[in-house]
């Protein structure tokens, strides 16, 4: 049980591009005077999910089930490993009984986790099935729109327009039924999770866990708050989506026909809705930390903000923004602060500027920085600059960057590091090369110093791949016994396999003059 859950990849990853294509298809159909396409697009917006993420959650639940099973087996083996001769007191029988009760509780939890994992993967499958349906429906709407435009150009064909419009209305009814079915699947999955949790708590209580119901009710209280926030969030997002339903659709004149612009193409409803493109988010973690945020887009401009608040007060704040037209100059940025569970403060930000040309080429540069102020007194400052080029049509790309960091340890030690890197490739041919170099200097409080430098390089072709690295270093220890060393590592192999790895190290003792080689 649970062996397949160790693989964290997911076969469900095609739903999001299909849903995006379906929404775009609805916009095209709306431009062809297929009126129901606007409402169908709204239903698609409400039904868009992330099947891969849901399936991954299902895999994690099944993996947890397998781990619980292993824990129960280890528990039983540990007790069985103590012979009767080694422990013959009366309390052994009582202890074995407690172990048996615990293992029975483990089994209940194991079954529940497995069922929950399967249920989540079923939901992922439902999202993918709906995405396939949505893509097919968009194609059907475009076909109807094409037929309507063709019929309107002839006297004989115009008689068929009402029938085609009726067919479009039937498409809306079918989409409403399919959306309702998807919602029912979600309700059924929720019943599996909720009912299973209650049955699990009941079984554990009968097996001797007198805190099972209390834990269940506590979990219900925490989960209900998060669920309530998510319901309000989704209700608000649905309202915004409804208000934006006509966004990007053709502007219609008094005669019901699309209004043409100066370029001969239909004018679109852009920025005319009251709310614009807004998305709200509200979540509550198991530790009662709220994560509330909002993001929006108006034309080529976008922005967002996110706040975290929990038992320790404010625990995070981030703000982002950008200007990203289809062509021309582009800029995006993000700045934020977060306090993690250990009380460490993390401040970070990044800024990216670029230029996109009509031929599909994008030139960009990113600068980023981070400062970690840790609760134990240590701190780290890091930053870097990266330049990148890519062409979405030819598949070529290249990037180069430089980075550096400084860490002040809680005990007074210091570490400096820096590096450069570069790569180039072509996604269409599957070929790429990469290389880089890093250097590190570490000073310990006892006076020891450690120096090292590493160079790396590699390639990938349709026929195979290879990687290699060479490291040189010098350890200057406070009590003497200094040494210098080199370390080399190579990996090469054909496509589809990890390749053969070789590694060796040469270390030179400056006091004795002895050289030691280690191979693996």
N, C-alpha and C positions, 0 to 999 in steps of 0.2 A: 504494500500500500504506500502510495505517495512517492514512488520512485520517479515517476514522470514529472513530479512537481519540482524536482531539483533543477530542471531546466527553466531558466527565467525568461527565455524568449517566448514570443507569442505569435501564433498563426493569425491572430486577429489584429490587423493593422491597416486594412484597406478601407475601413468604413469612413474615416474622416475625408480622404480625397474624393471618395464617391459622393458623399453628402455635399461637399463643396461644388463638385461638378453638377450635381442635381439642382442645387440652388441657382447656379449660373444658367443652367438649362431653362429653369422656370423664368428667369429674367428675359432670356431670349424669346421664349414663348409669349410672355407678356407683351413684348415689342411687336409680336405678330397678331395682337388683338385677341389673345386667348385669355379672357378675363379671370377665370378660376385659377390661373397660374400664380397669381399674386397670393391668394389664400393658401395654395398648396405649398408655396415657398415658405410661408409663415409656419405651417405645420412641420416642414422639414427643419426649420430653425429650432423649434421646440424639441424635436426628436434627435438632434445631433448629440452624440456622446463620444466616448473614447473607449472603444471595445478592447484595445490592447491593454490599457490601464486596468480595466475591469477584470480581464482574463489574468493579468499578472497578479492582481489581488487574490483571485481564485487559486492560482498556483501557490502563492504564499500561504494561504490557509491550508491547502493540502500538504504543503511541506511541514507546516506546524503540526499537522495531524501525525505525520510520519515521525517527527521528533518526539512527540508525546508517547507514541507507541514504543520507540526505542528507550525512552526514560523508564517506562513501566517494566520493560524486559530487563533492563539493567538493575532496577530495584529488586525484582524477583531473584535474579541471578546472584545479587550480592547477599541476600538473605540465605539462599540455598547453599552458598559457598561456605557458610559456617555450619560445621557438622554438629550432630547432636551430642557428640562426646565433648565438644568444646563449649557448648552452652546447653546445660540441662536444667537450668532453674525454671520455676513455674512461670516467670515473666516472659519466657521465650514464646509460649503459646499465645499470650496476650499480644506480644509484639507482632507475631506472624499474622494474627487476626487483623491488627491495624494495617499491616502491609497489604493484606488481601483487600481490605476496604479501600485503601488508597489506589490500588491497581484497578479495582472496579470503577473508581471515579475517573482514573486515567482513561479507561476504555470508553466511558460515556463522553468525555471531552474529545477523545480521538474521533469517535463517530460523528459528533457534531461538527468538528472542524472540517472533516472530509466532506460532509453534506453541504456545509456552507461554501466550501471551495468549488464544488461541482455546480452549485446554484449560481455562483458568480460567473463561472465560465459559460453556463447556459445563457445568462443575460448578455454576455459578450457576443455569443453567437446570434442572439436575437437582434442586437444592434447591427451586426454585419448583414443579416438577412434583410433588415429594413433598409440599409444603405443600398443593397442591390436592387430592391424594389423601387427606391427613390430614383436611382439612376435610370431604370427602365421607364418610370413614369415621366421623367423629364424628356426622354427621347420621344415618348408618345405625344406629349404636349407640343413639342417642336414639330412633329409630323402633322398634328392637327392644325397648328398655326400655318405651316407651309401650304396645306390644302386650302385653308380659308383664304389666304392671299391669292392663291391661284384661281379660286372660284370667283372671288370678287372682281377679277379682271374680265369676266365673261358674263353675258346675259343668261346663258343656260346654266352656268356653274353657280351663279348667285343663289339659285333655288336650294342648293345643298348646304349653304352657309348655316341656316338654323339647325340642321341636323348635326353639323360639325360642332357647333356651339353646345348642343345638347350632349354630345359625346364628351366635350371638355368638362361639362358639369358632372357627368358620371365619373370622370377621373377624380374630381374633387371628393365625391362620395366614397370612392374606393380608398383614397388616401386617408380620409377620416376614419374609415373602418380599420385600415392597417395601423394607423397611429393609436387607435384605441386598443388594438390587440397588443401592441408593444407596451402600452401602459399596463395592461392586465398581466403581462409577463413580469413586469417590474413589481407589481403588487404581490404576485405569487412568490417571487424570490424573497421579498420582504417578509412574507408569512413564514417561509422556510427558516429564515434567520431568526425571526422573533419567536416563533413557536418552538424552534429547536433550542433556543436559549432557555426558554421556560421549562421545557422537558428536561434539559440538561441539569438545570438547578434542582428540579424535583428529584431526579435520579440521584444526584449527589447528596441531597438531604437525606434520602432513604438509606444511602450507603454510609451515613455517619458524619457527613460534613454539615455541621449545624450552622455554618456561616454562608452556605450556598445561596439561600434566598436573600440574605442581606446584601451579598455581593451583587446578586442579580438586580435588586431594586436600586442599588447605588449606580450600577451601570445604566439602568433605565433612566435615572435622573440625569446623568451626564449626557447620555445619548439623546434624550428628549430635547434638551436645550440646544444641542447642535442641530438636530433635525428641525426644530422650530425655526432656527435661524436660516437653515437652508431652504425651508419652505417659503419663508418671507422673501429671501433672495431670489428664488426661482419665480415667485409670483411677480416681483418687481421686474425681473428680466423679461418675463413673458409679456407684461404690459408694455415695456419699452419696445420689444420686438413687434408687437401689434401696431404701436404708433409708427414704427419705421417700416411697416409692411410695404408701403408704396415706394420706398427709397430705391433708386436706381431703375425704376420702371418708367416707361414712356409717358410723357405729358400728353394728355388727351384734350382735344379741342371740344367745342360745343357739339360737334357732330359725332363725337365719340371716336374720331380718328386720331392717330398720333400726330403731334405737331412736329413739323420738320424744321431743323436748324439750318443755318447758312451753308453747312457742308452737305446738306441733303439727307442727313441721318436724323432719326427721331431724337427730339430733346428728352433728357432724362430728369426725373425728380431727384435732385441732389441737394442735400442740406436744407430742404424745405420742411422737414419734420421738426417737431418741437424739441425732441430729446437728442437727436443725433444718434450716433452709434455708441451706445453706453452698455457696459456690462458690470453688474454688481456681484460681489463675492462676500460670503460670510461663513466661516467655519469655526468649530470649537474642537480642540484636541482633547485627548483623554485626560490631560493634566489641567483642564479647564482654561486653557489659553485660547482667547478669541483672536481670530485673524480676519479682519474686516477690510475690504478695499473696493475700489471702483476704477474702471478704466473706460476711456472713451476715444472716439475718433471722429473728426470732422474734416472731410475732404482728405488732404494729405497730412494733416496734423493729428497727432495722437498724444495721449497723456494718461497717467494713472497714479494712484497713491494707495498704500497699504499700511495698516496699523495692526500691531499685535499687543494684546493686553491680557494679563493674567494675574495670578495671586501675588506676583512680585511687582505689580504695576505695569507700566509700559515696558514692553520687551522687544519692540521693533518698530521701525518706521522706514518706508522707502517711497521714493518719488521717481517717476520716469516720464520721459517725453520724447517726441521725435517729429521729424518732418521727412516723409518718404514718398515723394512723387514717383510715378512710373519711370520717368527719365529726368536727368539733371542732378543737381546737388542734393544730397541726403544727409541727415544728421540724427542720431539717437543718443540718449544718455540716461543714466540711472545713478542714483545716489541713495544710500541707506545706512541704517544702523540696526543692529540686532544684539540682544543679550541671550546667550545660549543657556542650556539647563545647568551648566556649571558656574554661571555668573560671569562668564567672559564677555566683554564688550567687543563687537566687531563692527568697524566702520569701513565701508567700501563704496567705490564709485567707478564708473567708466563712461567714456565719451567716444563715439564713433562718428567719423565724417567720411563721406564717400561721394562718388559720382557715377551715375549709371547712364550708359549711352544707348541709343536706339538699336544698336547691333547686338545687344545682350551682354555687353561687357560692364563689369562693376569694379571700380577701384575704391578701396577703402583703407582707412587707418584707424586703429583703436588704441587709446591710452587708458590704463586702468591702475587703480591703486587700492591698497587695503591696509588698515591698521588694526591689530588685535591687541587689546588691553586686557590681559588675563587676570583672573582673580588671585592667582598664586604669585603675582608680582612680575611675571615675565611679560614680554611684549614683542611684537613682530611688525615690521614695516616692510611692505613689498609693493612692487609696481612693475609695469612693463609697457612696451609699445610694440604694436604689430601692424604690418602692412599686408594687404591682400589684394589679389586680382583673380577674377573668375569670369568665364563666359558661359552662359547657360546653353548656348547653341553648340559651340565647338567642344565643350566639356573640359577645356583647359583651365588650370588654376595654378596659382603660385602664392606663396606667403613667406614672410621673413619677420623675425621679431627679436627683441632683446628684453631681458628681465633681470631684476635684482631684488635682494631681500636682506634684511638685517634683523637678527633675533637677539634680544637681551634676556638671558635666562634668569630664573628666579634666584639661582645661587650665585649670580654675577658673571656667568660665562657669556661669551659673545660668539655669534656665528654670522659670517658674511658669505653671501653666495651670489652668483650672477651667471648669466648664460646667453647664448645666441642660438637661433635655430632658423631653418629654412626648408622649404619643400616645394615640389612642383609635380604636376601630374595631369592625367587626362582620364576623366571618368568613363569616356566612351571606349577607350582602348584598354582600360584597367591597368595602366602603367603609371608608376610614380617613383620618385626618389626623395630622400630626406636626409638631413644631416644637422649636426649641432655640436655645441661645446659648452661645458659648464665648469665653473671653478668654485671651490669652497675653502674658506679659512675658518677654523674653529679654535678659540682660545678658552682653556679651562681655568678655573680658579686656582688650581694647584700649580699653575705656570706652564702646563703642557700646551703644545700647539700642534694642530693637525692641518696639513695642506693637501689638497687633492684637485685634480683636473681630469675631466672626462671628455672624450670625443666620440660621437656616435654617427652612424650612417647606415643607410639601407636602401633597398629597391624592391619594387614589385612589378612583375610583368605577367602577361597571360600564361607564361610557362613556369613561373616559380617566383620565389621571394628570398631575400637574404637580409640579414641585419648584423651589425657588428659594433663593438665598442671597445675602447682602450682607455684605461684609467692609470694615472700615475700619481703617486702620493708620497708624503713624507710625514712620519710621526716623530715629533720631538717631545719625549716624555720628561716630566719634571725630575724623575729619579734616574735619568740616563736611559740606557737601553734604547737608543734611537734606531729607527729603521726606515728604509725607503722601499717602495714596492711598485710593481706594475701589475695590472690585471687586464686580461683580454677575454672577450667573449664573442662568439660568432654563432649565428643561427642561419641555416639555409635549408630549403626544401621546396617541394612542388606545391602547386595550388591545392587547397583543400586539406593540407596537413600542417601541423605545427612546425615541422622541420626538425632537423638534427642539431642539437646544441652542444657546443664545446666551450669549456672555460678553463683557464689556468692562471695562476698567480705566481709571480716571482717576488720574493722579499729578501732584501739585503740588510743584514745586521751590521751597522757601522762600527760597533765595538769589536766584534769577533771577525768581521769580514766574511761570515758565512752566508751563502745564498740558499734559500729554501724554495722549492717549486711545489706547487699544489695543483693537481689536475682533477677535473671532474667532467 
